[in-house]
Amino acid sequence: MKVGIVSLGCDKNRCNTETMLHYLQEGGYEITNNEAEAEILVVNTCAFIESARVEAVETILEMAELKKNGTLKTLIVSGCLPEKYIGDIFNEFIEVDGFLGVRDYPIICDIIKNAENKRVNAVHTCTLPTSNKRVLTTPAHYGYLMIADGCDNHCTYCTIPQIRGRFVSRKMEELIDEAKTIVADGVKEIILVAQDVTSYGIDLYNRYAIVELIQELSKIEYLKHIRLLYCYPEKVTDELLEEIAHNEKVVKYMDIPLQHASTAVLKRMGRFGTYEGYLDLFNKIKAKIPEIAIRSTVMVGFPGETEEDFENLVQFLEEVKPVNCGVFAYSDEEDAPSKNLPNKVDDDVKTEREYDLIEILSEISQEFKEQFIGKTMSVVYEEIDFDNDRFIGRSYISAPDIDSLVFFTSTQLVEVGESYDVTITGIENDDLIGEIK
């Protein structure tokens, strides 16, 4: 039978989807990218914020409509939405035949078979996926490696610990085997992901083992690049910075979600950072790795955020100058402690601060990128911009899907997934423009 999967949400969810695809293939199912021809559909959902939940619900209802044409027989919903609403969702979505939680992917084939006879709710059946094999859904030259699941940080605005559970690292030997497998399939860049990659190993080995993991991955032949996403700022150690600085395979790029810079706001968020501590961290990083491209995420309008708090955030960002930075306005999340905090910020104020910060960060990013004009950068070619007759790629300063691109022309043949020396000639919007001479 033909099975299709609709994967929503983050790159960690993508890794879960890829694991599920492996189990489906192992179970003898044929995978299809065409939802209209699928006899079985799985919607792997995200439920981190309200907009993600709305997207998940809309997608489920859209896929359920395919049952009416007679092709789709079984609809399965997996991931964070069933995990968050384990009881209610079964009664709410009668169109759905089976439900799986965030760690129940190994039993997907059993659920599909059981759902042929009756509706099934299998949330919380398993612990962690037992397979280190996946079917990659990324372009062939890069892939994500999910090194841990869950979170122990308990920020007051976040429900990930309630959805994903405690922080659980995967065994190092399992990760190395998985990495070797995807590199053998053509992956040149591995992107390490978890809610907090810097905590890797603390639960398994009673120590932070992210540096050791990087060193073991670096031994894999034909693996060219290792990129780090989601480094918790308080756990960025000198040892980790030394490894990034001196290991040629580690991309000089770090994603460090700060959420804010005001000490008062950080305290209400349940985070352990301070303005001074974050400033010291960024200065240390740039001193050890001058060429580093830092990505971050910040939130405006958290309950109690004053104009002074916001100005502290602006001042901090203007001083440390992150290359890439996502901005979003705070919203109350069901079951999150911050929902009960007083002194809510007016929606209009939140929107104004969000727009102001986006504009400021755009100027910071442009200033950083201007240093590359007239210089040559290594760019991995990924796709074609047919409308403008040019190629699209990424340099070290950009992670897939979330950061800026490099648009370039070339008089020579180029191959997807290969790196080329591109001379940067300018900036267009947020992207670099260049050429291969």
Secondary structure, DSSP 8 states (H G I E B T S, - for coil): -EEEEEE-S-HHHHHHHHHHHHHHHHTT-EE-S-GGG-SEEEEEE--SSHHHHHHHHHHHHHHHGGGGGTS--EEEEEEHHHHHTTTHHHHH-TT--EE--TT-GGGHHHHHHHHTTS-EE-TTS-SS---------S-TTEEEEE-EE--S---TT--HHHHH-S-EE--HHHHHHHHHHHHHTT--EEEEESS-GGGTTHHHHSS--HHHHHHHHTTSTT--EEEE----GGG--HHHHHHHHH-TTEEEEEE---B---HHHHHHTT----HHHHHHHHHHHHHH-TT-EEEEEEEE--TT--HHHHHHHHHHHHHH--SEEEEEE----TT-GGGG-SS---HHHHHHHHHHHHHHHHHHHHHHHGGGTTSEEEEEEEEEEGGGTEEEEE-TT--TTTS--EEEEESS---TT-EEEEEEEEEETTEEEEEE-
